[in-house]
Amino acid sequence: MPFDLEKLLPTLATWAGENGSLYERVYRRHKTRWYSPSCRHGAFKVYAEDPFPTDPAGGENVLQIWTEKDSDEQLLLVTSKCLVCGKVLLEGRLKTPDGNETSVGILYILAKNKFTPAPKEVSDAALREFYDRGRGNSARRC
């Protein structure tokens, strides 16, 4: 049975952590319409420079792998970028059991991209120096 693309979620929220940093992205479902203000160029390439961590089981630039209960195909969501407007997209590729991949086009467009860097490591000596410097200034004011 083929993979049913009509059952895809309207929004896709992904979170990933790497070395204490947090990546948060929200994608919205792409529907091709002539009046759509979002990317409708159809010219895209794999976004190899994307800092978002990928699924190690999927291979190069595969963000997620989806399967359906009654389907023998897998849907690979590959991070791509539009060559015209530069928007980050998720391209869908159907992978059959024999390993062949077929592109199904743009499925999601990036709506929110948030990066929170890892908190800085502050040494005990630096904290003690900061504390002592603060105490010395307040003692002089009295």
matplotlib code that plots the C-alpha trace (Angstrom):
import matplotlib.pyplot as plt

x = [0.0, 1.4, 2.2, -0.7, 0.6, -2.9, -2.5, 0.5, 0.3, -0.5, 2.5, 5.6, 7.6, 11.1, 13.6, 17.1, 19.9, 23.6, 26.4, 24.1, 22.7, 18.9, 17.5, 13.8, 12.0, 8.4, 7.4, 4.0, 2.5, 3.0, 0.1, 0.8, -1.6, -1.2, -2.0, 0.3, 2.8, 5.2, 7.8, 6.3, 9.4, 10.0, 13.8, 15.5, 18.6, 19.7, 20.7, 24.0, 25.1, 22.1, 23.3, 20.2, 21.1, 19.8, 18.6, 21.7, 19.7, 18.4, 21.7, 22.8, 20.5, 17.5, 15.7, 13.1, 11.9, 8.2, 6.4, 2.7, 1.2, -0.2, 2.5, 5.7, 7.2, 9.1, 8.8, 12.2, 12.0, 15.1, 16.2, 16.4, 16.7, 15.0, 17.5, 15.4, 14.1, 16.4, 13.7, 14.4, 12.1, 11.4, 11.4, 9.7, 11.2, 9.4, 11.8, 10.6, 11.8, 14.2, 16.0, 14.7, 13.9, 11.2, 10.9, 7.3, 8.3, 8.1, 6.0, 6.8, 8.2, 10.1, 8.0, 10.0, 13.7, 15.1, 18.6, 19.6, 23.3, 24.7, 25.2, 28.7, 30.9, 31.9, 34.8, 34.5, 37.5, 35.7, 32.6, 34.5, 36.3, 33.0, 31.5, 34.4, 34.5, 30.8, 31.2, 34.1, 32.0, 29.0, 31.2, 32.7, 29.2, 28.2]
y = [0.0, 3.5, 6.1, 8.5, 12.1, 13.6, 12.4, 14.6, 17.0, 20.7, 21.8, 20.0, 21.1, 19.7, 20.1, 18.9, 19.4, 19.2, 19.9, 21.8, 24.0, 23.8, 24.0, 24.6, 24.7, 24.8, 23.9, 24.4, 22.3, 23.6, 23.6, 24.7, 27.5, 30.3, 33.0, 31.6, 34.2, 31.5, 29.7, 28.3, 28.4, 24.6, 25.1, 23.7, 21.8, 19.9, 22.3, 20.7, 23.7, 23.4, 23.4, 21.5, 17.9, 15.2, 11.6, 9.4, 6.4, 8.3, 9.3, 12.7, 15.7, 13.5, 15.3, 12.6, 9.2, 8.5, 5.2, 4.2, 1.1, -0.3, 1.1, -0.6, 2.8, 5.2, 9.0, 10.8, 14.5, 16.1, 19.6, 21.7, 25.3, 27.3, 28.5, 31.6, 33.0, 31.1, 29.7, 26.5, 23.7, 20.0, 17.9, 14.6, 11.5, 8.1, 5.2, 1.8, -1.5, -2.1, 1.2, 3.5, 7.0, 9.2, 12.9, 14.1, 17.8, 20.4, 19.2, 21.8, 25.4, 26.7, 29.1, 29.5, 29.0, 29.5, 28.7, 28.8, 28.5, 26.4, 28.3, 29.4, 27.6, 30.1, 29.0, 29.1, 31.5, 34.0, 33.8, 34.4, 37.4, 38.8, 38.3, 39.9, 42.8, 43.4, 43.2, 45.7, 48.3, 48.1, 48.4, 51.7, 53.2, 52.8]
z = [0.0, -0.9, 1.7, 2.2, 2.0, 2.8, 6.4, 7.1, 10.1, 9.4, 11.5, 12.5, 15.6, 16.0, 18.9, 19.1, 21.5, 20.8, 23.3, 25.5, 22.7, 21.9, 18.4, 18.0, 14.6, 13.5, 10.0, 8.4, 5.7, 2.2, -0.2, -3.7, -4.7, -7.2, -4.6, -1.9, -0.6, 0.5, -1.6, -4.8, -7.0, -7.2, -7.5, -4.4, -3.4, -0.4, 2.4, 3.4, 5.6, 7.9, 11.6, 12.8, 13.8, 11.5, 12.0, 11.9, 10.6, 7.6, 6.0, 4.7, 5.6, 6.5, 9.3, 10.1, 8.8, 8.9, 8.4, 8.2, 9.7, 6.4, 4.1, 3.0, 2.0, 4.2, 4.0, 4.3, 5.2, 3.8, 4.7, 1.5, 0.6, -2.2, -4.8, -5.6, -2.2, 0.2, 2.4, 4.3, 3.2, 3.9, 0.8, 0.9, -0.6, -0.6, -0.1, -1.3, 0.4, -2.4, -1.6, -4.5, -3.6, -5.3, -4.6, -3.8, -3.7, -1.0, 2.0, 4.7, 4.9, 7.9, 10.0, 13.2, 13.8, 17.3, 18.6, 22.3, 22.8, 25.6, 28.9, 29.4, 31.9, 34.6, 36.8, 40.6, 40.7, 38.4, 40.5, 43.7, 42.1, 41.0, 44.4, 46.2, 43.9, 44.5, 48.3, 48.2, 46.3, 48.6, 51.7, 50.4, 49.9, 53.5]

ax = plt.figure().add_subplot(projection="3d")
ax.plot(x, y, z, "-o")
ax.set_aspect("equal")
plt.show()
